[in-house]
Amino acid sequence: MIKGLVSFTLHQPLFLIMLTVLFGAGGFVAFQSLPVEAFPDVTDVQVTVITLSPGHAPEEVEKQVTIPLEIGLSGLPHAVRMFSHTQFGLSYIILTFDDQANDYFARQQVLERLQGVDLPEGVQSQLAPLSTAIGEIYRYRLKGDNCSPTDLRSIQDWVVIRNLKMIPGLADVVSFGGFIKQYQVNLNMAKMKSYNITLQQVFTALKLGNANAGGSFLEQGEQQYLIRGIGLLRSSADIDTVVVTEHNGTPLLVRDIADVSVSAVPRQGIVGQDEEDEIVSGIVLMRKGENPSEVLAAVKEKVEVLNQSVLPKGVQIVPFYDRTILIHATLKTVFKNLLEGALLVTVVLYLFLGHLRSAGIVALIIPLSLLATFIGLRLRGIPANLLSLGAMDFGIIVDGAVIVVENIFRRLSAQHSNLNRESLRETILEATVQVGRPTFFSMLIIILAHLPIFTLQRHEGRIFAPMAYTVVSALVGSLLFSLTLVPLLCFFLLRKGVPEKENWLMKICTRIYRPLLEKALCHRKTVLAVALVALVVSLSLVPRLGSEFLPELNEGSLWINIMLPPGISVSETSRETARIRALLRQFPEVTSVISKAGRPEDGTDPKMINMAEFLVNLDPASRRLRGLTKEQLIDQMEQALVAIPGIKPSFSQPIRDNVLESISQIDGQIVIKVFGEDTGILRDKAQEVLNTVSSVRGVARAFVDRAGEVPQLQIEIDRQRAARYGLSVSAIQDVIETALGGREATQIWEGEKRFNVVVRLREEERRDIATIKNILVDTPAGPRIPLEDVATISVGSGSMNIARESGMRVAAIGVFIKGR
């Protein structure tokens, strides 16, 4: 078979040349369309279920939302793990599937199960966007002259996001920071009491006072008129004039018992940059499997259009994180290394062959093998990354071509006279066939050695399988061209001028190697013993080498995690993050510091308000005046930060931090989980593990994830006292929810923008425990009674976060390692 293949290529050169040209064109097209990522996507197939339950404590959300969802989602096909975070107003469940399930199958299964889960009224679950840990490809902020954070947030939510979501390949755009606008009806309890108005009357009036209607159509002569009844609220002035009730023909309006103001939705997350404590930012999430280069190009094109012609005058989108820079740096590094490797191989070939044309023939296999790699990866749908392309070994790839060319070279050198065309073809055919079978099997053995890598599953498979596909594709291409194109090029380029003797370098190497070989053959047992000892010594050093699950990639920026005290307020968090940003900005290598704490309003990132994260953008290493390495800079930053009482930072990088957290849902290089049902025992055992782990050499930082308790104002309803007034528990809870937390009554449209209208007590009537005790509750008999008459109000504490896995509560200890 090999002889027939080689003979065909030597007798049909035009066909092979055309085939090679088509192959090169196909490889170039494959490279142009091949997704290139800086870091391999090692995340499992995961589906995240997000459920918002505003105003409710973690304990209530766990009982009413998380546990019913866990029961309903149990037993899904191919599901291997269910993990959840339950926080104030949020249930966040991550379902992990094995490799037999694809993303769309998994999401469909989850959606079907969600239909049968019974949740509290008004609570609805939704799936997180189809993105991964490496999907955060672009971060930006809005800047606007004379625009408040509320105005910028409205522009972000209703203009920017709408336009960006139209880009193909985008999964979502997450808004973070600023204030979400809402209209708040601040009730005056004294006036409501004097007019004998209940909370329910206000709610009903706002709903009935905000509606449009359709009256079909009316024919007038040859025309038809559509009939519209227009009664939607358009402004706060319209809310003021909503009729609540009437007394003796006199209407009682909302403005008679309340003040209407523009306020903001209560938030649990903030974003700041440099000297600015409050900014509006957006995070662009790429859909899983898309080409990041193409998506980023489309995003930047859309951003330019928005800045020039769509956004209000003076408002601009300013990026502070762009994955394009890292992708370009990755490609530059890869191709620089590939070029250097190719040149090195070519030089070595020339030195040992002593013939430029022969070295050039072998070197041509390198770019052709690269094109084979691009075609193979594209056909398999595997994106290229620094790890996979970096696995290319040109020494192995050109082995087949070297063997073929060297044998042809030797056979032609033995011919002392010029050969005619047919004799030359026959000599090259015989020389190629002579080494064709050994070449084929040697390359086949190397390919088969990679087969076990293809059997790896989940994280390991996603890291190493692309490397294996890269090498195997290159080897297959190299083998084919070594047995086809290489003999043909030798036929064209080695017709004359082939040296008949070995060059000087080969003579020197032979002179040194021959005596060594003779001595080795004479002392076989000694050689084997030395080799065996060397093997044992090398294996004994393996445990000392250390290991790393994910290789360290210089992303060009730092990601710092800092845990603030549990129960800290939003305003105090803002002050602390500003203090840390100012400290980090003192380093001359830092260009900008962006801080974020807590979670966005859509619940897509379940961080507590005391979990602060800092993106530190750095100057390129070539422009750093002090010449510090990244490790030296991190050491100096850590020394400066630990000087702040209670601060213990951990340093990572944006992609690396997301990837580590996506694997176990906990931030840390090593994660230890403690399971149990009793919260107190679980907390104590987790602390014992933390104390033990912290003393281990090499542990840079260890912590219990999302640990701690937050103070709670607990209003416990006395059922007997409530029954004496004819009050149900739900009636009292409605008062608590509306008066203190605020409750949506209706919505108001401003053009295409929609804002909630919330009913709530005035600030001075809910500012402390004493005033809360005096909140009036309407009774069925008519009189109003203070809240303290039917409930016991006390200060207690509760969990900040409740984590669950496999149907049990869990406490997780995250560990970061340094120096081992």
Secondary structure, 3 states (H helix, E strand, C coil): CHHHHHHHHHHCHHHHHHHHHHHHHHHHHHHHHCCEECCCCCCCEEEEEEEECCCCCHHHHHHHHHHHHHHHHCCCCCEEEEEEEEECCEEEEEEEECCCCCHHHHHHHHHHHHCCCCCCCCCCEEECCCCCCCCEEEEEEEEECCCCHHHHHHHHHHHHHHHHCCCCCEEEEEEECCCCEEEEEEECHHHHHHHCCCHHHHHHHHHHCCCCEEEEEEEECCEEEEEEECCCCCCHHHHHCCEEEEECCEEEEHHHHEEEEEEECCCCEEEEECCECCCEEEEEEECCCCCHHHHHHHHHHHHHHHHHHHCCCCEEEEEEEEHHHHHHHHHHHHHHHHHHHHHHHHHHHHHHHCCHHHHHHHHHHHHHHHHHHHHHHHHHCCCEEHHHHCCCCHHHHCHHHHHHHHHHHHHHHHCCCCCCHHHHHHHHHHHHHHHHHHHHHHHHHHHHHCHHHHCCCHHHHHHHHHHHHHHHHHHHHHHHHHHCHHHHHHHHHCCCCCCCCCCHHHHHHHHHHHHHHHHHHHCHHHHHHHHHHHHHHHHHCHHHHCCCCCCCCCCCEEEEEEECCCCCCHHHHHHHHHHHHHHHHCCCCEEEEEEEEECCCCCCCCCCCCEEEEEEEECCHHHCCCCCCHHHHHHHHHHHHHCCCCCCCEEECHHHHHHHHHHHCCCCCEEEEEEECCHHHHHHHHHHHHHHHHCCCCEEEEEECCCCEEEEEEEEECHHHHHHCCCCHHHHHHHHHHHHHCEEEEEEEECCEEEEEEEEECHHHCCCHHHHHCCEEECCCCCEEEHHHCEEEEEEEEECCEEEECCEEEEEEEEEECCC
